[in-house]
């Protein structure tokens, strides 16, 4: 049986707590977690699994859409506790996820720190410290655009660069659903760029958003915002 389960986890960063929506793809053979929360969130992920009627030790694979701390932050802790899990990421993101290259988000934050006004310096230092606390994790398998994976009746990798250079999404035909990561976020139910002010390549990010919105899939699961149903935009 192929199914998508959406976890809901409160992310305690920023001015107000926010929900994130990791996805779980299940079939008779595999249990695949797509993105796995922020540093320290493993207990929250485990509890979200149990609320959904699943057990975290059933996870066979984790797919990381990109290198950001709130998507890969708990990956190393998950792997340490559940060593059977295989980590998958795009070939463009793998060097940053594995620690072979410095996080691009940390580089960006350190550069911004130099220009922050005095009243924002403390927040900037704390954010840089948070990014430095992300533990790298070995990537067992790298992924490329249009690559086929056997999970949940078969799914395809969609290259969605922009937010980060190697960002990916997943298309699951049997569920008519795209798992978008940060290629799209929802703002009051409307699809938007995720944090455009921090997007590493804005033009590419816009193109990726437009690509996903033009895709025939009826459902798009956004890590920030939840499920977007095409044709159901909120009225202005």
HUDARA-V768669 format. One record per pair of residues at least 24 apart in sequence whose ideal C-beta (glycine too) atoms are under 10 Angstrom apart, sorted by the first residue. I is the first residue (numbers start at 1). J is the second residue. Records with the same first field share a line. If there is no record, write none. Layout:
# HUDARA-V768669
I=J  J
This chain:
# HUDARA-V768669
1=26  27  28  152  153
2=26  27  28  30  151  152  153  154  155  172  173  174  175
3=27  152  153  174  175
4=34  152  172  174  175  177  179  219  221  227
5=31  33  48  49  51  52  53  54
6=48  52  179  221  226  227
7=33  34  35  36  37  44  45  47  48  49  51  52  54
8=44  48  51  52  226
9=36  37  38  41  44  45  47  48  70  74
10=41  44  48
11=37  38  41  44  70  73  223  224
12=38  40  41  44
13=38  69  70  126  127  130
18=70  224  225
19=223  224  225  226
20=44  70  71  222  223  224  225  226
21=48  179  186  221  222  223  224  225  226  227
22=48  49  62  70  71  74  179  221  223
23=63  65  170  172  177  179  180  181  221  223  227
24=48  49  52  54  56  58  59  152
25=61  63  149  151  152  153  155  170  172  175  177  179
26=52  54  58  59  60  151  152
27=150  151  152  153  154  174
29=60  150  151  152
30=58  59  60  61  149  150  151  152
31=55  56  57  58  59  60  61  85  151  152
32=59  60  61  62  63  85  86  88  149  150  151  152  155  170  179
33=58  59  60  61  62  63  64  74  75  78  82  85
34=61  62  63  64  65  71  88  151  155  168  169  170  172  179  180  181  221  223
35=62  63  64  65  66  68  70  71  72  73  74  75  179  181  182  223
36=62  63  64  70  71  72  73  74  75  76  77  78  79  85  87  137
37=69  70  71  72  73  74  75  77  78  223
38=68  69  70  71  72  73  74  130  133  134
39=69  70  72  73  74  75  76  77  130  131  133  134  135
40=73  74  77  130  133
41=70  73  74  77  78
42=73  74  75  76  77  78  80  81  82
43=74  77
44=74
45=74  77  78
46=74  78  81  82
55=82
56=81  82  85
57=81  82  84  85
58=82  84
59=84  85  86
60=84  85  86  151
61=85  86  87  88  140  141  149  151
62=86  87  88  89  137  140
63=87  88  89  90  141  143  149  151  155  157  168  170  179  181
64=88  89  90  93  94  97  137  139  143  168  181
65=89  90  93  157  160  163  164  166  167  168  169  170  179  180  181  182  183  223
66=90  92  93  96  97  104  105  160  161  163  164  165  166  167  168  169  181  182  183  200  223
67=92  93  94  95  96  97  98  101  103  104  105  106  131  134  136  163  164  165  166  167
68=93  96  103  104  105  131  134  163  164  167  181  182  194  195  198  223
69=103  105  106  127  130  131  132  133  134
70=130  134  182  223  224
71=97  134  164  167  181  182  223
72=96  97  103  134  135  136  137
73=130  131  133  134  135
74=134  135  137
75=134  135  136  137  138  139
76=134  135  136  137  138
77=135  137
78=137
79=135  137  138  140
80=135  137
85=137  140
86=138  139  140  141
87=137  138  139  140  141
88=139  140  141  142  143  147  149  151  157  168
89=137  139  140  141  142  143  166  168
90=139  142  143  144  145  147  157  159  160  161  164  165  166  167  168
91=139  141  142  143  144  145  147  166  168
92=142  143  144  145  159  161  164  165  166  167  168
93=139  142  143  161  164  165  166  167  168
94=137  138  139  140  141  142  143  166
95=136  139  142  166
96=134  136  139  164  165  166
97=134  136  137  138  139  142  166
98=136  137  138  139  142
99=134  135  136  137  138
100=136  138  139
101=136
102=131  132
103=131  132  134  136  164
104=164  165  166  200
105=131  134  163  164  198  200
106=130  131  132  134
107=131  200
108=164  198  199  200
109=198
112=197  198
142=166
143=168  170
144=168
146=171
152=177
155=179
158=183  208  211  212  215  217
159=183  204  208  211
160=184  204  205  207  208  209  211  212
161=200  201  204  205  207  208
162=193  194  196  199  200  201  202  203  204  205  206  207  208  209
163=193  194  195  196  198  199  200  201  202  204  205  208  209
164=199  200  201  204  205
165=200  201  204
167=194  199  200  201  204  205  208
168=208
169=208  211  212  215  217  220  221
170=221
171=212  215  216  217  220
172=217  219  221
173=216  217
175=217  218  219  221
176=216  217  218  219  230
177=217  218  219  220  221  227
178=211  212  213  215  216  217  218  219  220  221  222  228
179=217  219  220  221  222  223
180=208  209  212  213  215  217  220  221  222  223  224  225  228
181=221  222  223  224
182=208  222  223  224
183=208  209  211  212  213  220  222  223
184=208  209  210  212  213  220  221  222  223  224  225  228
185=209  222  223  224  225  226  228
186=220  221  222  223  224  225  226  227  228  234
187=222  224  225  234
188=225  233  234
189=225  226  227  228  229  232  233  234  235
190=225  228  233  234  236
191=220  222  225  228  230  233
192=222  224  225
194=222  223  224  225
195=224
